[in-house]
Amino acid sequence: MMLLLNHTCTVSRDSPVGTNGRMKMQLYKTGIRCLALPMGSAVTIQNEMQMGRGFEVSMGPGEDIKVGDQLSCNGMILSVKYIRDYTNVPPVSHIELVCEQVI
């Protein structure tokens, strides 16, 4: 069985700027295959997100994604809030990201 990863996204990550401790969101990786789907109302509320702004994003195993990263996918900017790792879980290994759309 294979994941139906019909979308692609780019990932931006906070990176240090200079030596004074400042951080800036910078492009980290492009062309990552994914599937971004809106969350239901109850799940959005349980995750303490604004209605209509919760998304679940699935990716193949082994992608280097961290909490706080921002995904640009389907014209939206999504902030990664939680990561669920289903690597080595038959029949389809993947990682699942709980994200909130950035306003």
C-alpha positions as a Markdown table, in Angstrom:
| # | Residue | x | y | z |
|---|---|---|---|---|
| 1 | Met | 0.0 | 0.0 | 0.0 |
| 2 | Met | 1.2 | 3.5 | -0.6 |
| 3 | Leu | 0.3 | 6.9 | 0.7 |
| 4 | Leu | -1.6 | 9.2 | -1.6 |
| 5 | Leu | 0.6 | 12.3 | -1.2 |
| 6 | Asn | -1.1 | 14.6 | -3.7 |
| 7 | His | 0.3 | 17.9 | -2.6 |
| 8 | Thr | 3.8 | 19.4 | -2.2 |
| 9 | Cys | 5.1 | 21.9 | 0.3 |
| 10 | Thr | 8.1 | 23.9 | 1.3 |
| 11 | Val | 9.4 | 24.0 | 4.8 |
| 12 | Ser | 10.8 | 27.1 | 6.6 |
| 13 | Arg | 12.6 | 26.9 | 9.9 |
| 14 | Asp | 13.9 | 29.4 | 12.5 |
| 15 | Ser | 17.6 | 29.9 | 11.9 |
| 16 | Pro | 20.1 | 32.1 | 13.8 |
| 17 | Val | 20.9 | 35.5 | 12.2 |
| 18 | Gly | 24.3 | 36.8 | 13.3 |
| 19 | Thr | 25.7 | 36.3 | 16.8 |
| 20 | Asn | 23.2 | 38.2 | 18.9 |
| 21 | Gly | 20.7 | 35.4 | 19.3 |
| 22 | Arg | 18.2 | 36.7 | 16.8 |
| 23 | Met | 16.2 | 34.1 | 14.8 |
| 24 | Lys | 14.6 | 34.4 | 11.4 |
| 25 | Met | 12.4 | 32.0 | 9.5 |
| 26 | Gln | 14.3 | 30.8 | 6.5 |
| 27 | Leu | 13.7 | 28.4 | 3.7 |
| 28 | Tyr | 14.8 | 24.9 | 4.7 |
| 29 | Lys | 13.5 | 22.4 | 2.1 |
| 30 | Thr | 11.3 | 22.4 | -1.0 |
| 31 | Gly | 9.3 | 19.9 | -2.9 |
| 32 | Ile | 8.2 | 17.7 | 0.0 |
| 33 | Arg | 5.3 | 15.4 | -1.0 |
| 34 | Cys | 2.4 | 15.6 | 1.5 |
| 35 | Leu | -1.3 | 15.5 | 1.9 |
| 36 | Ala | -2.9 | 18.5 | 3.8 |
| 37 | Leu | -6.5 | 18.0 | 5.0 |
| 38 | Pro | -8.6 | 20.3 | 7.2 |
| 39 | Met | -9.4 | 19.0 | 10.7 |
| 40 | Gly | -13.0 | 18.5 | 11.9 |
| 41 | Ser | -14.5 | 21.1 | 14.3 |
| 42 | Ala | -14.3 | 18.9 | 17.4 |
| 43 | Val | -10.6 | 18.0 | 16.8 |
| 44 | Thr | -9.7 | 21.6 | 16.1 |
| 45 | Ile | -11.3 | 22.7 | 19.4 |
| 46 | Gln | -9.6 | 19.8 | 21.3 |
| 47 | Asn | -6.2 | 21.0 | 20.0 |
| 48 | Glu | -7.0 | 24.6 | 21.1 |
| 49 | Met | -6.9 | 26.0 | 17.6 |
| 50 | Gln | -9.2 | 28.6 | 15.9 |
| 51 | Met | -12.1 | 27.1 | 14.0 |
| 52 | Gly | -11.3 | 26.5 | 10.4 |
| 53 | Arg | -7.5 | 26.8 | 10.9 |
| 54 | Gly | -6.6 | 23.3 | 12.0 |
| 55 | Phe | -5.0 | 20.9 | 9.4 |
| 56 | Glu | -3.5 | 17.4 | 9.4 |
| 57 | Val | -0.6 | 17.0 | 7.1 |
| 58 | Ser | 0.7 | 13.5 | 6.3 |
| 59 | Met | 4.3 | 12.9 | 4.9 |
| 60 | Gly | 6.4 | 10.0 | 4.2 |
| 61 | Pro | 8.6 | 8.6 | 7.0 |
| 62 | Gly | 12.0 | 10.1 | 7.4 |
| 63 | Glu | 11.2 | 13.8 | 6.6 |
| 64 | Asp | 13.0 | 16.2 | 8.9 |
| 65 | Ile | 10.2 | 18.3 | 10.3 |
| 66 | Lys | 10.2 | 19.9 | 13.8 |
| 67 | Val | 7.6 | 21.6 | 15.9 |
| 68 | Gly | 7.6 | 25.3 | 15.1 |
| 69 | Asp | 8.5 | 24.8 | 11.4 |
| 70 | Gln | 6.2 | 26.5 | 8.9 |
| 71 | Leu | 4.9 | 24.7 | 5.8 |
| 72 | Ser | 3.8 | 26.5 | 2.7 |
| 73 | Cys | 1.2 | 24.3 | 1.1 |
| 74 | Asn | -1.7 | 24.9 | -1.3 |
| 75 | Gly | -1.3 | 28.7 | -0.9 |
| 76 | Met | -1.5 | 28.5 | 2.9 |
| 77 | Ile | 1.1 | 28.9 | 5.6 |
| 78 | Leu | 0.8 | 26.2 | 8.3 |
| 79 | Ser | 2.6 | 26.2 | 11.6 |
| 80 | Val | 3.6 | 22.8 | 12.9 |
| 81 | Lys | 2.1 | 22.3 | 16.5 |
| 82 | Tyr | 2.5 | 18.5 | 17.1 |
| 83 | Ile | 4.1 | 15.6 | 15.3 |
| 84 | Arg | 2.9 | 12.0 | 15.4 |
| 85 | Asp | 5.4 | 9.5 | 14.2 |
| 86 | Tyr | 4.0 | 6.3 | 12.6 |
| 87 | Thr | 7.3 | 5.1 | 11.2 |
| 88 | Asn | 7.6 | 1.3 | 11.1 |
| 89 | Val | 3.8 | 0.9 | 11.5 |
| 90 | Pro | 2.5 | -1.6 | 8.9 |
| 91 | Pro | 1.1 | -1.3 | 6.3 |
| 92 | Val | 1.9 | 2.4 | 5.7 |
| 93 | Ser | 4.6 | 4.2 | 7.6 |
| 94 | His | 4.3 | 8.0 | 7.7 |
| 95 | Ile | 4.5 | 11.0 | 9.9 |
| 96 | Glu | 1.4 | 13.1 | 10.7 |
| 97 | Leu | 1.6 | 16.8 | 11.5 |
| 98 | Val | -1.0 | 18.7 | 13.4 |
| 99 | Cys | -0.8 | 22.3 | 12.0 |
| 100 | Glu | -2.6 | 25.6 | 12.4 |
| 101 | Gln | -3.0 | 28.0 | 9.5 |
| 102 | Val | -1.1 | 31.2 | 10.1 |
| 103 | Ile | -3.3 | 34.3 | 9.8 |
